[in-house]
Amino acid sequence: MVDRHARPDDVRGSIQVISTLVPIGGLWYAVMASAGRSFWLTAGVTVLISFYLVRAFVLMHDCGHGSLFRTGYLNRACGFVFGVLSGIPQPVWAQHHHYHHLTNGNWDRYRGPLNVISVDEYDAMTRFQQLRYQYSRNIWLSPFGGVLYFIVPPRINWLRASISLVRHVITKKIACPDTSIRSLVGDFKTPYCASVQAYGHMLTNNVTLLTLWGLMAWSMGPSLFFACYVVSTSLAGAAAIVLFTVQHNFEHSYASRNEGWDRNTAAIEGTSFLVLPRWLNWFTANMAYHHVHHLCPGIPNYGLVACHDEYQHLFSAVTRIRLSQVPHSVRYILWDTRLRRLVSVAEHLQQAGSGATDLHDRTAPSDFSSQIVTFDRKQADRWLL
């Protein structure tokens, strides 16, 4: 899989970048041209922008894996551009995303985007806490989640980190007046920012984004721009959050403790294959083939389909999810630690009421690693990191 498909191509990557950035620019021009003439045309263009923003986010994700281009500089440069469009510093986001890959299916270490709790933790809650937990993970709240993920927190965290940096430098300078400011900045770290390098990425991302906000608001009017920007970004964020969630949160998805966890089994039994229309696969840059991506993150998005088609006889255990099944899949928000899988609240209550336990479900999931072509662990980790 690695040798045949993990081969980024600068030309194909460049075509994907151009086919994303140029339409986004043209659509924003269409928003400005349609304003005051047709509300529905403006609304339709805004929705279309959200589709392209989803594509931009996935391409940013590929840049973080170093898989969109063969050249590292192009991955970093385009990752920065897509990070600005997504409203998040790409290197900082990629670092957290790599942790997800290293712990996929290990729910002791990573609880997913919904921060899923175990059935024991759920039972220990009050009725009000249980209802709040369920409602906060309702699929219809995903646009609000898009605002919270892509628009508000990145700006707030940057401001908090900036204040913390100034306070850090002043405090250290008073305590050690002979130490250079550069040396004092070197050991900066806060809960909002892991290092001064991370702060640099946050700074450049936010300054560039705020500058673009100002230019766009000046050219087309603040009301029109921010209305269309918030709507398109929240819709794109909602789509990204929901699609990413159902790729790991679905009926009886593999959810192991740290002990006994297997990365390959998690990729097959804990990652879904979204069966999407071809046009939607284009807008999502083939993120539907997420099981292949977790087996080898070094495969570029334009190589995932070929890899899946070649090895599809090995992917029979991968859960297929259609668009119509997405609302059902996101109901699985509880981790059954004994059965090592995700369950819905209704299923958990039914099991608790009947006291029945399927012994077959208690057995360990099948070991997929024996079915695929084995590759060196160091080579796999190279692609992950």
C-alpha positions in Angstrom: 0.0 0.0 0.0 2.7 2.4 0.9 4.9 1.7 -2.1 2.2 1.7 -4.7 -0.1 4.6 -3.5 1.8 6.9 -1.1 3.3 8.9 -3.9 2.3 12.6 -3.8 2.5 14.5 -7.1 3.2 18.2 -7.3 1.2 18.7 -10.5 -1.9 16.9 -9.2 -1.7 18.8 -5.9 -1.4 22.1 -7.7 -4.5 21.3 -9.8 -6.4 20.6 -6.7 -5.3 23.9 -5.0 -6.2 26.0 -8.1 -9.5 24.2 -8.5 -10.3 25.2 -5.0 -8.9 28.7 -4.5 -10.1 30.2 -7.8 -13.8 29.2 -7.4 -13.7 30.6 -3.8 -12.5 33.9 -5.1 -15.1 33.9 -7.9 -17.9 33.0 -5.6 -17.1 35.9 -3.2 -17.2 38.2 -6.2 -20.6 36.7 -7.1 -21.8 37.4 -3.5 -20.8 41.1 -4.0 -22.4 41.3 -7.4 -25.7 39.7 -6.4 -26.1 41.7 -3.2 -29.2 43.9 -3.4 -30.4 42.1 -6.6 -31.5 38.7 -5.4 -31.5 37.5 -1.8 -31.9 33.8 -2.9 -29.0 34.1 -5.4 -26.7 35.5 -2.6 -27.9 32.7 -0.3 -27.2 30.0 -2.9 -23.7 31.3 -3.6 -23.0 31.4 0.2 -24.0 27.8 0.5 -21.8 26.9 -2.4 -18.9 28.7 -0.7 -19.4 26.4 2.3 -18.8 23.3 0.0 -15.5 24.7 -1.2 -14.5 25.6 2.4 -15.0 21.9 3.3 -12.7 21.0 0.4 -10.2 23.6 1.5 -10.2 22.1 5.0 -9.5 18.6 3.8 -6.7 19.8 1.6 -5.2 21.6 4.6 -5.5 18.2 6.4 -3.5 16.6 3.5 -0.8 19.3 3.8 -0.4 18.5 7.5 0.3 14.9 6.5 2.7 16.0 3.9 0.7 14.1 1.3 -0.8 16.8 -1.0 2.6 17.6 -2.6 5.8 15.8 -2.9 7.7 19.0 -2.1 7.6 20.0 1.6 7.7 23.7 0.9 4.5 23.5 -1.1 2.7 21.5 1.6 3.7 24.2 4.2 2.8 27.1 2.0 -0.6 25.8 0.8 -1.3 24.5 4.3 -0.9 28.1 5.6 -3.3 29.4 2.9 -5.9 26.8 3.6 -5.4 27.3 7.3 -6.3 31.0 6.9 -9.4 30.0 4.9 -10.3 27.5 7.7 -9.5 30.1 10.4 -7.1 27.8 12.2 -3.2 27.6 12.2 -2.5 24.6 10.1 0.7 23.4 11.9 -0.9 23.6 15.3 -4.0 21.7 14.1 -1.9 19.1 12.3 0.0 18.4 15.5 -3.2 17.6 17.4 -4.5 15.6 14.4 -1.4 13.4 14.4 -2.2 12.4 17.9 -5.6 11.3 16.7 -3.9 9.0 14.1 -1.5 7.6 16.7 -4.4 6.7 19.1 -7.3 5.9 16.7 -9.6 3.4 18.3 -7.8 3.8 21.7 -10.6 5.5 23.6 -8.5 5.5 26.8 -6.3 8.1 25.1 -8.6 9.9 22.7 -12.4 10.3 23.0 -13.1 11.7 19.5 -14.5 15.1 18.5 -17.6 14.6 20.7 -15.6 13.7 23.8 -17.6 10.5 24.2 -18.0 9.2 27.8 -18.2 5.6 29.0 -21.5 4.0 30.0 -20.3 4.0 33.6 -19.7 7.7 33.5 -23.1 8.2 31.9 -24.8 6.2 34.6 -23.1 8.3 37.3 -24.7 11.4 36.0 -27.9 13.0 37.2 -30.9 13.0 34.8 -30.3 16.6 33.9 -26.6 16.0 33.1 -27.6 13.0 30.9 -30.1 15.1 29.0 -27.6 17.9 28.5 -25.0 15.4 27.3 -27.4 14.0 24.8 -28.7 17.3 23.5 -25.2 18.9 23.2 -24.3 16.1 20.7 -27.4 16.5 18.6 -26.6 16.6 14.9 -28.8 19.8 14.4 -26.4 21.7 16.7 -23.5 21.1 14.3 -23.6 24.6 12.7 -23.2 26.1 16.1 -20.3 23.7 16.6 -18.8 25.0 13.4 -18.9 28.5 14.7 -17.3 27.4 18.0 -14.6 25.4 16.3 -13.5 27.6 13.4 -14.5 31.2 14.2 -14.5 32.0 17.9 -12.1 29.8 19.9 -9.0 30.3 17.6 -9.3 34.1 18.0 -9.9 33.8 21.8 -7.0 31.4 22.3 -4.7 33.7 20.3 -5.6 36.7 22.5 -5.2 34.6 25.7 -1.8 33.3 24.5 -0.7 36.9 23.6 -1.6 38.2 27.0 0.2 35.2 28.6 3.3 35.8 26.5 3.5 39.5 27.5 2.9 38.6 31.2 5.6 35.8 30.9 8.2 38.1 29.4 7.6 40.9 31.9 7.7 38.6 34.9 10.8 36.8 33.8 12.5 40.1 32.9 11.9 41.5 36.4 13.2 38.3 38.0 16.2 38.0 35.6 17.0 41.5 34.2 20.2 40.4 32.5 18.6 37.7 30.4 17.7 38.6 26.8 14.1 38.7 25.8 14.7 36.1 23.1 15.9 33.7 25.8 12.9 34.4 28.0 10.5 33.8 25.1 12.1 30.5 24.3 10.6 28.7 27.3 7.1 30.2 26.8 4.2 27.7 27.2 0.6 27.9 28.3 -2.5 25.7 28.1 -3.5 27.8 25.0 -0.2 27.4 23.3 2.3 24.6 23.6 5.4 26.6 22.6 6.6 29.9 21.2 6.7 28.2 17.8 3.1 27.4 18.0 2.4 30.9 19.1 4.1 32.1 15.9 1.8 30.0 13.8 -1.2 31.4 15.7 0.0 34.9 15.3 0.6 34.7 11.5 -2.7 32.9 10.9 -4.8 35.4 12.9 -3.1 38.5 11.6 -3.5 37.4 8.0 -7.1 36.4 8.6 -8.1 39.6 10.4 -6.4 41.6 7.6 -8.5 39.7 5.0 -11.6 40.3 7.1 -10.9 44.0 7.1 -10.3 44.2 3.3 -13.4 42.1 2.5 -15.6 44.2 4.9 -14.2 47.4 3.3 -14.8 46.2 -0.3 -18.3 44.7 0.1 -19.6 46.2 3.3 -19.3 44.7 6.8 -22.9 43.5 7.1 -22.9 41.6 3.9 -19.4 40.1 4.3 -19.8 38.9 7.9 -23.3 37.6 7.4 -22.1 35.4 4.4 -18.8 34.5 6.1 -20.4 33.3 9.4 -23.1 31.4 7.5 -20.7 29.7 5.0 -18.1 28.9 7.7 -20.6 27.5 10.1 -22.2 25.3 7.5 -18.7 24.1 6.3 -17.7 23.5 9.9 -20.9 21.6 10.6 -20.4 19.4 7.6 -16.7 18.7 8.5 -17.6 17.9 12.1 -20.5 15.6 11.2 -18.6 13.7 8.5 -15.5 13.3 10.6 -17.6 12.1 13.5 -19.5 9.4 11.6 -16.1 8.1 10.4 -15.4 7.0 13.9 -18.7 7.2 15.8 -21.1 4.6 14.4 -23.0 1.5 15.5 -20.7 -0.8 17.5 -17.5 1.0 16.3 -14.3 -0.5 17.6 -13.5 1.3 20.9 -10.7 -0.4 22.8 -9.0 0.4 26.1 -5.2 1.0 26.0 -4.6 -2.7 26.8 -5.2 -4.9 23.8 -5.5 -2.0 21.3 -4.5 -2.7 17.7 -4.0 0.1 15.2 -4.8 -2.0 12.1 -8.0 -3.4 13.7 -9.0 0.2 14.7 -8.5 1.4 11.1 -10.9 -1.4 9.8 -13.4 -1.9 12.5 -13.3 1.6 14.1 -13.3 3.7 10.9 -16.1 3.8 8.4 -16.4 4.1 4.6 -18.8 6.8 3.6 -20.7 5.9 0.5 -21.2 9.4 -1.1 -22.2 10.7 -4.5 -19.2 11.3 -6.8 -19.7 15.1 -6.7 -19.7 15.1 -2.9 -16.5 13.0 -2.9 -14.9 15.8 -5.0 -15.9 18.5 -2.5 -14.7 16.4 0.4 -11.5 15.4 -1.4 -12.2 11.7 -0.9 -12.4 11.9 2.9 -15.0 9.2 2.6 -12.2 6.6 2.1 -11.1 7.2 5.7 -10.3 3.6 6.4 -7.6 3.7 3.8 -6.3 7.0 5.1 -5.9 5.5 8.6 -4.0 2.5 7.3 -1.6 4.9 5.6 -1.9 8.7 6.1 0.9 9.2 3.5 -1.5 8.3 0.7 -2.7 11.6 -0.9 -6.4 12.1 -1.3 -6.2 11.6 -5.0 -4.7 8.1 -4.4 -7.2 6.8 -1.9 -9.8 5.6 -4.4 -7.3 3.5 -6.4 -5.9 2.0 -3.2 -9.4 1.1 -2.0 -10.3 -0.4 -5.3 -7.2 -2.5 -5.4 -7.6 -3.9 -1.9 -11.4 -3.8 -1.6 -11.5 -7.6 -1.1 -9.7 -7.0 2.2 -12.1 -4.3 3.4 -15.3 -6.4 3.8 -15.2 -5.7 7.6 -15.3 -1.9 7.0 -18.7 -0.4 7.9 -20.4 1.3 5.0 -22.5 4.4 5.8 -24.7 6.3 3.4 -25.8 9.9 3.7 -29.3 8.7 4.8 -27.7 6.7 7.6 -25.6 9.6 9.1 -28.3 10.8 11.6 -28.6 7.3 12.9 -24.8 6.8 13.2 -24.2 9.9 15.3 -26.5 8.6 18.0 -23.7 6.3 19.2 -22.3 8.5 21.8 -21.5 6.1 24.7 -18.4 3.9 25.1 -19.1 0.4 26.4 -15.7 -0.4 27.9 -16.6 -4.1 28.5 -17.7 -4.8 25.0 -15.1 -2.5 23.5 -17.5 -0.7 21.2 -19.7 2.4 20.9 -23.4 2.1 21.8 -26.4 4.4 21.7 -28.2 5.7 24.8 -31.2 3.6 23.9 -29.2 0.5 23.4 -27.4 1.0 26.7 -30.7 1.5 28.6 -32.1 -1.6 26.9 -29.1 -3.7 27.9 -29.2 -2.3 31.5 -32.9 -3.1 31.8 -32.7 -6.6 30.5 -29.3 -7.5 31.9 -28.6 -9.6 28.8 -25.1 -9.8 27.5 -24.0 -11.3 24.2 -21.0 -13.3 25.0 -20.0 -13.2 21.3 -19.6 -9.4 21.5 -17.2 -9.8 24.4 -14.7 -11.6 22.3 -11.8 -9.6 20.9 -12.4 -8.0 17.5 -10.8 -9.8 14.5 -7.1 -9.1 14.0 -7.0 -7.4 10.6 -3.2 -7.2 10.6 -2.9 -10.8 9.5 -5.0 -10.1 6.4 -3.1 -7.2 4.9 0.3 -6.8 3.4 2.6 -6.3 6.4 4.9 -3.3 6.3 7.6 -2.2 8.5 6.4 -0.4 11.7 9.1 2.3 11.4 8.0 3.1 7.8 4.4 3.4 9.0 5.3 5.7 11.8 7.3 7.8 9.3 4.0 8.5 7.4 2.2 9.2 10.7 4.7 11.7 11.9 
